[in-house]
Amino acid sequence: MRSVLLCLAICLSVVCAGCEKSPDQKKREQAELDAKVAEKLRGEKIAEARARAAEDAASKQRAKLRQEDISREARETFSKYESERPFEMREVEDAATVEAAANRVRMLMSDPLSMQVRKSGLNAGKTAVCMEIDYNESGSKVTARQALVTPAAVLIEPDKNDVAHRVFEINARDLGCDAALVEPPKRK
């Protein structure tokens, strides 16, 4: 019986030894397992990147909507302020703006004390002051010339024979100064 058991044990060990995997087979299985793990990780990274991109897009959309709300609220607030503000107050502010613009034009004159403003007004968008002025230049009197004053520039109408006169006319028209110098009707 011992010999049978010994034979059986030897047969089992030979069979089990034959069942073990070869080193090449182990390497292949390990490579397959590594490939599966790498594929899984790549899939997870792609899913994370997509989720981040979707969150970024949603965040940008929320920021855009917030900015639109802020802009709309600001427009409404300024519109309400403008409509509730007394007309006289607007006239005072406009007069101060025109006076500051006239001073900017005077600074460009060779004889600033000789400059007189005939007519003045703000354009419709209140982005420029338009005025008609008289002044002395090189000892001679210059009358009824326009001056345009914006936050960025001061333009004085050149002589009609000057090439730059047409450019000045275009700028005056684009700023709406042709309408600004028309006398407004008197309020009652």
Secondary structure, DSSP 8 states (H G I E B T S, - for coil): -HHHHHHHHHHHHHHHHHHS--HHHHHHHHHHHHHHHHHHHHHHHHHHHHHHHHHHHHHHHHHHHHHHHHHHHHHHHHHHHHHHS-HHHHHHHHHHHHHHHHHHHHTT-SSGGG-EEEEEEE-TTSS-EEEEEEEEETTEEEEEEEEEE-SS-EEE---TTSTHHHHHHHHHHHHTHHHHTS------
